[in-house]
Amino acid sequence: MQIVVVSSPGQGKEPHWSQEVAGEFARLAIGRGATVRWFVGLHAGHAVPRGETGLQVFAHRDRQVLPVSGVAASQLDAPLELALTECLRAAPLSVVVHFGLGGQGTPNVLWLSDRLGSRAYACVRGIELVCHRGDLLDRDRKSCTEWCDADRCRWCCSESRFGNPSSNDMLNRVDLFIAGLSTCASISVPDEQDIPFVISLGILPELIEVGATAEQMIDRVLPSTS
């Protein structure tokens, strides 16, 4: 079986959490007899994970580190989408696992996988889905409880007269997440506190499973036969 793993680039300050979990998951999948292709979203200067027997690593590391106002641009990764599409056209019955949806990079992995005939899984953190800043703290560093208000989110991510995303940028970001998550066989979150954020996007509660370590993910995606 081929498993395709995708990890997200994050905001660029340091490697995104999804990279470590994706790497651990890939090694566990190899141990259960799968071959793994790992598409890694990186920023320039981030180290490329090493491949090994059974694991091919495809690094996409030409991304700019964008200001928080670059909402629309932060969601673009056409080279990764093209590479994923070519991979799944060649092996349409793959299993695809996207770690870190919401941590910048393409939001289209899950939707593309479903359209191309592969079963898709997501591993997410609720706050990253609903908050482009990734911390639910507004630009005044106050806690936010209004993450479904696109106008407020636009204000929160505005940095200057010329660094000013539109409300549609915020809405489009979330709409693409919903389109992908709705295709998943399951959506894994770290703990119970993440669930309300995912449900607030209109995702069915029965798709959400608590527990997002590599060990928990592999048991959902590729259960042991022993």
N, C-alpha and C positions, 0 to 999 in steps of 0.2 A: 504494500500500500504506500502511496505517496502522500505525505502530509506537507502542506505549504504553510509556513509560519511567517507572519508579518509583524514587525515591531515598529513602534512610532519614534520619531526623532525628538519629541519634546520641544522645549523653548530654546534649547541650545546652550544654556548655562553649564549643564553637565549631562552625561548620558541619561536618557529617560529610563524610568523604572522598568518599562516593558522589555528593554533589551536583556536585562539579567534574567527575568522570568522566562522569556522566550528561549534563551539559550539553554536554561535548565530543562525546559519542556522538550526541546529538540533532542537533547541527549537521552532523556527518558524514552522518547518515541523510538529512537534508534535501538535502544535496549529491548523494545517490544517488537522489533522486526520491521519497522517502517523505514523508508528512505525519506529524508527531509530536505526541502529547499527552504532556505531562510532569506527573506527579503528584509533587509535592515535599513530603516530610514535613519540617516545620520547627518550631522552638521560637519562642516569642514573642521578638521582638528580632532574629531572623535576617532578613536581607534576602531578598526574593523575587526569584528570577532573572527576567530580562527575556525576554519572548516576542519572536518575530520572524516574518517571513513563513514559513509552513509549520510553525511551532511554537506550540502553545498551552500555557501554563503554568497549572496548577491548584495553588495553594499551600494547604497544610493546616498552619496555624501557631498553632493554639490549644493545643498540647501543653504540659503542665507539665514542668518539669525535675524529675525524680523522684530520690530517693535510691537508691543501689544496691540497697537492700532492696526497692524497689518492682518486683519482677520481673514479676508478673502484669500490673500496670497498665501497665508500659512496653511491653507487647506489643499494647496495644489501640489501634486507630484505626478505629472504625466509620465515621466520615465518609469517610475515604479508600476504605475497602472498598466503601461504597455507591456512591461516584462511579465507582470502577473497574468495578463490576458494571453500572451503567447504561451506561457507555461500551462495554463488551464485548458487552452485549446488543444494542446498536445496530450493532456491527461485530464479529461473532463470529469472523471470520477474521483478526483483527489478530495482530501479533507483540508479545509483552510481554517487557520486559527489566527485571528487578529488580536494581538496584545496591545492595549493602550489606545484604542479609539478615543479621540478627544485630545490626545497629546500631540496635536498638529500632524502634518502629513496628510496623505489622501484619506478622505472619509468614505471612499467608494469600494474598498476591498471586499466587504461582505456582500454588497449588492452585486458586484461583478462576479463574484464566486458563485452566487446563486444562479445568476443568468447563464453562466457557462457550465452549469450542471454539477457543481461541487458543493458538498455539505459544509456549512460555515458555522464557526463558533466565535464568540467574542469574550475577551477578558478586559474589563473596564473598571475604572474608578468613577463613581457617580459624580463627584464634584468636577472632574475634568470634562464630563459630558455637558453639564449645564453651565459651566463657567469657563469662558475663554482664557481668563487669567489663571485658572487652575487652582484657585485657593478660596473662592467665595469671599474675598475681601475686595471692597471697591477701591477706586483710585484714591480715596481719602483714608484707606486702610481701616474701614469700618465693616463689620460683618454684614453680609448680604442675605436677605431672605426673599428677594424678588427676582429670582433667576429666570422666570418666564416672561419678564417684561423686556422686550427687545429694545425699546427706547432707552430704558435705564441701562441696559447692557452696552448700548452704543455710547452713551455718556461715559460709562465706566472705563471703556477701552479707548476713549479719545484722549490724545496727549497734547495736541496743539491745534491751531487753526487748520493746518495742512495734514494732520494725522488724525483723521476723523472718520471712522467707519460708519456706514449707514445702518439703519435698522434692518434693512434687507440683508446686509452681510451677516448679521446675527441670526436672522431667521433662516437664511439659506444654510448656514453652518449646522443648525440643529435639524433642519429638514433632511439633510443628507445623512446625519446620524440615524434618524428614525428609519429612513428607507433601508439602511443596511441592517440595523438591529432587528427589524421586523422579519428578516429572512433567516435569522439564526436558529439552529437547533437548540442552542442554549446560550445564555449570557451569564458569565461568571463575575461576581463582585467580591471584594475582600470580606465585607461583613454586612450585618443587617442595616447599618446606617446608610449604606449605599442604595438600598432598594427604593426609598421614596424619590430619589433623584431620577432613577431610571424610569420609574412608573410615571413621573411627571411629564415625560416625553410621550406618553401614550403607549408605552410598551406593555404587553400583557404580563402580569405578575408570574404566570406559570412558566414563562421563559427564563426567569431569573433564578440562579442558584448561588448560594453563599459559599464562599471558599474559592480563592483564586491563586493558590500556590501552584507551582508546576506539578507537584504530585497530585493535587486535587483535579487539576485540569486534565492530566493524562488519563485518569480513571474515567472521566466523562467522555473524552474524545476517542480513546483507544483502550477499552477495558481489558484487563489481564484475563487470559483464558486459563490460567493455572488455578 
